[in-house]
Amino acid sequence: MGCAEMPRHPVPDFTGRQPRNFNDAETMHPRVPDIVAPEARNGGRVKTRGREAKGIYLPNNNILTPNMRSPDYVQMSTAAAITLGVMKGYMHRTGCTRCLNLLLTYPEGCRANCAYCGLARHREAERDYADRNFIRVDWPAVPYEEVIDIVAGGSDGGRFHRMCISMITHPNSDRDTRIVLKKWVKRIAHVPVSILSNPTTMTRRDVQELYDLGAEIFTVALDAASPVIFDRTRGRGVQSPHSWDKYWEILRAAAEIFGPERFGAHLIVGMGESDRDVLAQVQAIRDLGGHSHMFAFFPEAGSLMDHLPPVPRPQWRRIQLARYLIDYRGHRLERMRFDPSGRLVDFDFPKDELDQVIDAGIAFRTSGCPGKEAADVSACDRPYGDSPPSDIASYPFQPDRRDVRRIRRQLRRGLTGEGQGRAR
Ligand code: SF4
């Protein structure tokens, strides 16, 4: 241990289980949430105690959580806090993150209940909002003016290539996102802003306003790769307010308002969808002019899916590669071959070119909004957000030759036979 991105919370140990090739729909069912005591609902504990917030708050479930609210306060990923210099720590094989991921914060927290998410509403039963783990790490809370002062003054060493505002499902999040965005663009021109939106509370007009205020990229966390999985993990299946149609409505609005290469969608691989399901979404998003940002399913501690297996690497690697071919090499879903269960069995991509793509390693890096390096290299590198450092899913750095050898072994296991593509 010692790596700052390793979670303090115990995570399920799947070592020793029968190796899996695929996370099927029958297995990937969320558990039923605990009952929340009335006094804990809607941030009740934090609001009743009313502890005043002062300076930076590092998540600690053993002390009283201060009463913090956006836009005065924002939370940020552990990696962003280390890079910003407000928290000590180091990260395995990487010195910093290129994306300042900010999360709006309220004692009431996110009012949605997504089954895979550490921020979900049902966690009111055991943990105050600002103390919840999310994509495997803690999210320290920092006064927003302090964040702006550091970046505007250059004390971050210019390491951030992008800032991202993550809205959550809260009645104030639309208004506060606009305030956070306005304050940023007024003082900081060299770090563009992405919006990770909350479509459930938004209209097309809200999307337009964010564009007019200076947001550069707009993203929608579709997360689930089919309407059935969406409803099961983010909708009626878990008493959560989201709907597939509303998410797609806002995604289409973003495509029209922000334009090509300026919008994207998050997708989580391994929640019970088929390869064809997830790649059909990737193709649909590409056809609109956007990009897909992929996450490997990992059982977040405390979430309603924390008892389930992470996405097997063979499944994850073939989807990472296929997504890259669609998003950056002009390849198409219709060319790829699938077995009757929807599993990808052949990329139908020229073998020598496929070898070059695999060896380049970019396809296996974390995907997200671009930074200053290249169009296909994400600023949002989320170190170890979807895997432990011992078995990396999304590489937050350029994979070296040893990494690529490992990736090739995982790919081989994920495809029929030893072939990784069919030469034309
Ligand atoms: S809306 Fe986002 S933050 Fe809220 S529970 Fe769902 S995934 Fe988590």
Residues whose N, C-alpha, C, O or C-beta is under 5 A from the ligand:
A	BS01	SF4	C110 A112 N113 C114 C117 L119 A120 I168 T169
